[in-house]
């Protein structure tokens, strides 16, 4: 399933020739070495830039101006999307990706401050 999702993301990513040409493939230690992507601890905040955001010490209007995140705040979905697109570009110049690892936790911090889904 993860590889299927990545293939879908790679196909959807905006891959321009000039962008790909500017990236260098990582060195391989041998012909049999494998390349993989490792994503960990994304902590995406679906409420980033709103009054319900995890980062209570930063005004939501300030956070909204920082599309790819604000220091000390859990990042917005836009940063995760940009990460996947960048990974797709790296994969395109690296002779493919054999697998991807998703480790750590992906939920935002301060779950107790999120709206109660039962209230909806």
Secondary structure, DSSP 8 states (H G I E B T S, - for coil): -HHHHHHHHHHHS---HHHHHTS-----SSTT---EEEEE-----TTTTSTT-S-TTS-HHHHHH-TT--TTS---HHHHHHHHHHHHHHHHHTT--SEEEEES--S-S-GGGS--GGG-
